[in-house]
Structures are given as structure tokens and as C-alpha cells.
Amino acid sequence: MLEVKNVTKRYGKNVACNDVSFTLEPGSLTVLLGPNGAGKSTIIKSIIGFLKYDGTITVNGMNNKSVGARKVLGYIPEMPSLYPTLTVIEHMEFIARAYKLTNYKDRINMLLERFELDDKRKKFGDELSKGMQQKLNLCLGLLPDPDIILLDEPLVGLDPHAIKELKNYIEEMRKAGKTMFISTHIIDSVDMLWDRTIIMQNGQIKANVTRAEVDQSGKSLEDLFFEVTEGIDKSSVSGEGEPEA
Ligand code: ADP
């Protein structure tokens, strides 16, 4: 269980996240949907412990910056940060050692094959195309196999094969009981089996709804998104306009 309580993050006068609260239930897939600049990356970076903020974030009751929390949290950043002088396989081995993984060779092979990097093992970070860097970024984040995984705009920059593979992988992780939090600004990309969607705008949560609530409303996620972000038909699904208590 991951709990975000009353998190506010300011950059100078700009409030990137304003009193944001929500819970990620174990084994659930939560989509964080919002336009560019909504505060999605800010909340994800706060959870992973990269930013200072007001409020509290706990992972299974532990402070998110504790060693115990770090062991179960995984993060796939929007922008890959690769080492230009390390090869693809060296990047993977570096992460395996950093996380003290054992018997990781098969897992490395599986990930590189699935994301079509198998023949790029000896390429250096700065020899990879942007899309290949994105795919390596994904493989590096998935390698430690964390229980809770935060994916920041994971589909951006991927080719169709990688998008399909990642969506399949997400479904598999969901079946395996992983807790997933996936941010996106592309409504059409939210076609995987999500359990909850949180819609953010201007640093605030505008809706926090389960899939069942959206289905019962008879509206599409797109309808709901425009209702809560552009103020059209304010009468419908729960949670709109207010952060979750
Ligand atoms: P999203 O991920 O939804 O696109 P962000 O969390 O990146 O949104 O940004 C939320 C707000 O915080 C935006 O107004 C953005 O300009 C601002 N912001 C993000 N990072 C920084 C930073 N390092 N310094 C100053 N402002 C920032």
C-alpha cells in the first residue's frame, strides 16, 4: 500500500502539486492522467524520493525515503539518463549489481529480447537512437522486478512493437500482483486493464475514480477527462473537482 497524504510541492511561487492525496492499493494498476504541466512527474519524483515536499508519503507504512521503502519501489523515468561510455549489457549488469540481484542473466536476456535490444548488447549509450534509449531505460527499470513500479510517460518515444510489448508486460505484472502507477497525457494510451484513474490538472487532483465507477457512469474516460479539466457537464462521476480525502 502506498499512501500520498497532503503533498504540496512548490518551485518558487509555482505550486506544482497542491495538497495531493491518494492511495495505491496493493496489486492495482492506477493511471495518472493529465495534460502537460499538470504535476504528474512532480508527484512521481516525490514518491520515489527525488524531491523535497510538504506532506507525507508512506510505502507499506514506512517513510518513502527509508531503506525498506526503497527496496520495494521501482521507477522508470520519462527521460533516460544513460552512460555514454557503457554498453547496453554493461548498463544492465550495473543495475543488477547496484540492486545486488542474483541469477539475473536470464532476466536480462528476456528483457533485451522482448524489447528488441538483443542485437544491440555491445552498443554504447551514445550510439543508441532515442527510441532504443527509451527501451533500454525500460529494461533497466524492470530488471530489479520491484513490487511497486512507477512509470512516468512510459509510451512516449517507443515504436509500435515496444508499445505492444510494454502493454503486454504491464498486463503480466498486474496478473503477478504488482502495484503499478503509470502517468500519461495521452488518453488513447489508457487501454490497458486499469483499476483506478486519477486525473490531475494545475497541480490538483480533479478526479479519482475506479474503473467500475467510470463504467457505471456510462461515460468514457475521455468524456470524464474533458468534464473535469474543461468544466463540461460537471454533474457526473465521483471525486471530481476535489482532491481525495
Ligand atoms: P507533468 O509531468 O504533468 O507534465 P510536471 O510535474 O513536470 O508536470 O510539472 C508541473 C509544474 O511544475 C509545471 O508548471 C512545471 O513547469 C513545473 N516544474 C516542474 N519541474 C520544475 C523545476 N525543476 N523547476 C521549476 N518548475 C518546475
Boltz pocket constraint, residues with backbone or C-beta under 6 A from the ligand:
constraints:
  - pocket:
      binder: B
      contacts: [[A, 11], [A, 14], [A, 15], [A, 16], [A, 34], [A, 35], [A, 36], [A, 37], [A, 38], [A, 39], [A, 40], [A, 41], [A, 42], [A, 43]]
      max_distance: 6.0
